[in-house]
Amino acid sequence: MLQLPKLSSNVLKELKKGKNLLAFSAGSDSSALFFILKALHVEFDIAIVNYQSREQSYDEELYAKTLANEFEKECYIFTCKLEKNNFEHNARLKRYDFFEKIIKEHAYDNLLTAHHLNDKLEWFLMQLSKGAGAVELSGMEEIESSENYKTLRPLLHVNKNEIENFLHVNKIKHFLDSSNSDKKYFRNQIREEFANSFCTQFSSGIKKSFEYLSEDKKRLLPQILTQNKKLFILKRDSDDLINIRGIDKVVKKLGVLLSSHSRDEIIRTKDCIVSSKVAIVFREDNIYICPAINIKMDKKFKEACRVAKIPAKIRPYMYKENISIL
């Protein structure tokens, strides 16, 4: 393939060693990523969601099937119909529920998305408009781990112009979603009026700034002192804003997204279970995080935990997983 965008060595390493599922839409970005991965001899399958919201939705689905058949890939399809109210939010929930179901059923290691540098700048500007700190402004990363898989964004350092040039030079078929230019959506307004033109002029500097932000973000998150299976122990900071950012990052690995209400409850109680799934307990120096379960424990184990000052909500998971108290 001509004009092939260069992927980072870290992403390439993950792509080569894992089983990959590409979130495909038949749009410009995911179509480009499809052929980039193919050119790099990366093994992958595809998954597409048909929301039946536009006439060309079925043409996009057919294109996905055609590519999968031509290049001998699995193609997973989910068809649904959503209300127009809060469509983008609900579509994202449906989409990721579907992807995670496929990942679990077919043992994929990585979910690949075609987010690029312009998307990252859009997020930055959206957060900036609302009022946000450095961690939130930094946004998504090339590699992010969750409970059962990793999300890889191979094009995150590539600007939209490079992607469109790749498609043009190689004459790659793709579809344009007219709703992406509808300015009634705030993201589209940011994209059309600010992000695209700014990224076109200053992509090199923007890329470097995000690299600095990513490194700064690591310094603004509490240190993970230890991880044993799904038990995490963080070093507690004197600043609860730093603590909640670290907690937020860990619970995402356990499959939970914190709401503002959950964040408030965690800081207020310092000892709670969120979404009926994750136990979070503060102690003087550390923060314990693990799956919340209910299991009968023997007296000897409970007494050992009491002596070692292991929080009560953390003990059942340690007992179930036979994690040493020492």
C-alpha positions in Angstrom: 0.0 0.0 0.0 1.2 3.5 -0.8 1.5 6.3 1.8 1.2 3.9 4.7 0.9 5.8 8.0 3.5 4.6 10.5 2.2 2.9 13.7 4.0 3.1 17.0 6.2 0.2 18.1 4.2 -0.4 21.3 0.9 -0.7 19.3 2.5 -3.0 16.7 3.8 -5.3 19.4 0.3 -5.6 20.9 -1.2 -6.2 17.5 1.2 -8.9 16.5 0.9 -10.9 19.8 -2.9 -10.7 20.4 -6.2 -11.7 18.8 -7.7 -8.6 17.3 -11.2 -7.3 16.7 -11.6 -4.2 14.6 -14.6 -1.9 15.3 -15.6 -1.3 11.7 -18.1 1.3 10.4 -17.2 1.4 6.7 -16.4 5.1 7.2 -13.1 6.7 6.1 -11.2 6.0 9.4 -12.1 2.4 10.0 -11.7 1.6 6.2 -8.3 3.1 6.2 -7.3 1.1 9.4 -8.6 -2.1 7.8 -6.2 -1.8 4.8 -3.3 -0.5 7.0 -3.6 -3.6 9.2 -3.8 -5.8 6.1 -0.7 -4.2 4.6 1.2 -4.8 7.9 0.1 -8.5 7.9 -1.8 -8.1 11.2 -4.4 -10.8 11.8 -7.9 -9.4 12.7 -11.6 -9.8 12.4 -14.3 -7.1 12.2 -17.5 -6.1 13.9 -20.1 -3.6 12.7 -23.3 -2.1 14.1 -26.2 -1.2 11.9 -28.4 1.3 13.6 -30.8 1.5 10.6 -30.6 5.3 11.0 -29.7 6.1 7.4 -30.4 4.6 3.9 -26.8 3.8 3.4 -26.6 1.8 6.6 -27.3 -1.4 4.8 -24.8 -0.6 2.1 -22.2 -0.1 4.8 -23.1 -3.5 6.3 -22.9 -5.1 2.9 -19.4 -3.6 2.4 -18.2 -5.0 5.7 -19.5 -8.5 4.6 -17.8 -8.1 1.2 -14.4 -7.2 2.7 -14.6 -10.0 5.3 -15.5 -12.5 2.6 -12.7 -11.3 0.2 -10.0 -11.3 2.9 -11.2 -14.3 4.9 -12.2 -12.6 8.1 -15.0 -13.1 10.5 -17.6 -10.4 10.4 -19.9 -9.9 13.4 -23.0 -7.8 12.8 -25.4 -6.3 15.3 -28.6 -4.6 14.0 -30.7 -2.3 16.3 -33.0 0.7 16.2 -32.6 3.6 18.6 -34.7 6.5 19.5 -33.4 9.9 18.2 -33.3 11.3 21.7 -29.7 11.1 23.1 -28.8 9.0 20.1 -25.0 9.3 20.2 -24.8 8.3 23.9 -27.1 5.3 23.5 -25.4 4.2 20.3 -22.1 4.1 22.0 -23.5 2.0 24.9 -25.1 -0.4 22.4 -21.9 -0.6 20.3 -19.5 -1.3 23.2 -21.9 -3.8 24.8 -21.9 -5.7 21.4 -18.1 -5.5 21.1 -17.5 -6.7 24.6 -20.0 -9.6 24.0 -18.0 -10.7 20.9 -14.7 -10.3 22.7 -15.9 -12.5 25.6 -17.5 -15.2 23.4 -14.6 -15.5 21.0 -11.6 -14.8 23.2 -10.3 -11.6 21.5 -7.4 -9.9 23.3 -7.7 -6.5 21.7 -10.4 -4.1 20.4 -9.1 -1.9 17.7 -10.7 1.5 17.0 -9.8 4.1 14.3 -9.7 7.2 16.5 -7.1 9.6 15.2 -5.3 12.8 16.2 -8.2 15.1 15.3 -10.5 13.0 17.5 -8.1 13.5 20.4 -8.0 17.3 19.8 -11.9 17.3 19.6 -12.0 15.7 23.0 -9.5 18.2 24.4 -11.5 21.1 23.2 -14.8 19.7 24.4 -13.3 19.1 27.9 -11.7 22.6 27.8 -15.1 24.1 27.1 -16.6 22.4 30.2 -13.7 23.1 32.6 -11.3 20.2 33.1 -7.9 19.3 34.6 -4.8 17.9 32.9 -5.9 14.2 33.3 -9.3 14.8 31.6 -7.8 17.0 28.9 -5.3 14.3 28.0 -8.1 12.0 26.9 -7.7 8.6 25.4 -4.4 6.8 25.0 -3.1 4.5 22.3 -3.3 1.5 24.6 -5.8 1.1 27.4 -6.5 -2.0 29.5 -9.9 -3.0 30.8 -11.0 -6.1 32.7 -11.0 -8.6 29.8 -9.3 -6.9 26.9 -7.1 -4.0 25.7 -8.4 -1.1 23.5 -5.8 -0.2 20.9 -6.0 3.0 18.9 -3.3 2.6 16.2 -4.1 5.9 14.4 -4.2 8.1 17.5 -1.1 10.0 16.4 -2.2 10.3 12.8 -4.1 13.3 11.6 -7.2 13.2 9.4 -5.5 14.6 6.3 -3.0 11.7 6.4 -5.9 9.2 6.6 -7.7 10.8 3.7 -4.6 10.9 1.6 -4.0 7.2 2.2 -7.6 6.5 1.1 -7.2 8.7 -2.0 -3.8 7.4 -3.1 -4.9 3.8 -2.7 -8.4 4.3 -4.1 -10.0 2.6 -1.1 -13.8 2.6 -1.0 -15.4 4.1 2.0 -18.7 5.8 3.0 -19.3 9.3 4.4 -21.8 9.7 7.2 -23.7 13.0 6.6 -24.6 13.1 10.3 -20.9 13.8 11.1 -21.3 17.3 9.7 -24.6 18.1 11.5 -23.7 20.9 13.9 -26.6 20.2 16.2 -24.1 17.8 17.8 -21.6 19.6 19.9 -18.7 17.3 18.8 -19.4 18.1 15.2 -19.5 21.8 15.9 -16.1 21.6 17.6 -14.8 19.5 14.7 -16.0 21.7 11.8 -15.3 25.1 13.4 -12.1 24.5 15.3 -10.4 21.1 15.4 -9.9 20.2 11.8 -8.4 23.4 10.6 -6.2 23.7 13.7 -5.0 20.1 13.4 -4.2 20.7 9.7 -1.9 23.6 10.5 -0.3 22.4 13.7 -0.5 18.6 13.8 3.2 18.2 14.7 3.0 20.5 17.7 -0.4 19.0 18.8 1.1 15.5 18.7 4.1 16.6 20.8 1.8 18.4 23.3 -0.3 15.3 23.8 2.9 13.3 24.4 3.8 15.7 27.2 0.3 15.6 28.6 0.4 11.8 28.7 3.6 11.8 30.7 2.3 14.5 33.0 -0.9 12.5 33.6 1.1 9.6 34.9 2.5 12.0 37.6 -1.0 13.1 38.5 -2.2 9.6 39.3 -1.6 7.6 42.4 1.0 4.8 42.2 -0.3 1.2 42.0 1.7 -0.4 44.8 0.6 -3.9 44.0 -1.8 -5.9 41.8 -2.7 -9.5 42.5 -5.3 -10.8 40.0 -8.1 -8.2 40.3 -7.0 -6.8 43.7 -5.4 -3.4 43.4 -3.7 -1.4 46.2 -3.0 2.2 45.4 -0.8 4.6 47.4 -3.2 7.1 49.0 -2.5 10.7 48.2 -3.4 13.7 50.5 -5.4 15.1 47.6 -8.6 13.2 47.0 -8.8 14.6 43.4 -5.7 12.5 42.6 -7.1 9.6 44.5 -10.4 9.6 42.5 -8.5 9.8 39.2 -6.5 6.7 40.1 -9.6 4.9 41.3 -11.4 5.8 38.1 -8.6 4.3 36.0 -8.6 1.1 38.0 -12.3 0.5 38.1 -12.4 0.9 34.3 -10.1 -2.2 34.2 -12.8 -4.0 36.2 -15.5 -3.0 33.7 -17.1 -0.1 35.6 -17.4 3.5 34.5 -17.8 5.9 37.5 -20.7 8.3 37.5 -20.3 11.7 39.3 -22.6 10.3 42.0 -20.3 7.3 42.5 -17.3 9.6 42.7 -19.0 11.7 45.3 -20.0 8.6 47.3 -16.4 7.2 47.2 -14.9 10.4 48.5 -17.6 10.9 51.1 -17.6 7.4 52.6 -14.1 6.2 51.8 -15.6 2.7 52.1 -18.2 1.5 49.6 -19.3 -0.8 46.8 -20.0 0.9 43.5 -22.4 -0.4 40.8 -22.8 -3.6 43.0 -19.5 -4.7 41.4 -16.4 -3.1 42.9 -15.3 -2.6 46.5 -13.3 0.5 47.3 -11.9 1.1 50.7 -9.5 3.8 51.9 -7.0 3.2 54.7 -4.5 5.6 56.2 -1.8 5.0 53.5 -3.5 2.9 50.9 -6.6 2.4 48.8 -7.9 -1.1 48.2 -9.9 -1.9 45.1 -11.3 -5.3 44.0 -14.4 -7.1 42.8 -17.2 -7.0 45.4 -18.4 -10.6 46.2 -20.2 -12.3 49.0 -18.7 -15.6 50.2 -18.5 -17.5 53.4 -15.0 -17.4 54.9 -13.5 -19.6 57.6 -12.8 -18.1 61.0 -9.1 -18.6 60.8 -8.9 -16.5 57.6 -11.1 -13.8 59.0 -9.0 -13.5 62.1 -5.8 -13.3 60.1 -7.4 -10.5 58.1 -8.4 -8.6 61.2 -4.9 -8.8 62.6 -3.4 -7.7 59.3 -6.0 -4.9 59.1 -7.4 -6.0 55.7 -10.7 -4.1 55.1 -13.8 -6.2 55.5 -15.1 -5.6 52.0 -11.8 -6.8 50.5 -11.5 -10.0 52.4 -14.1 -12.1 50.4 -12.3 -11.6 47.1 -8.9 -12.5 48.7 -10.4 -15.6 50.2 -12.0 -16.7 46.9 -8.8 -16.2 45.0 -6.6 -17.6 47.7 -4.5 -14.3 47.8 -2.0 -14.3 50.6 -2.7 -11.9 53.4 1.0 -11.2 54.0 
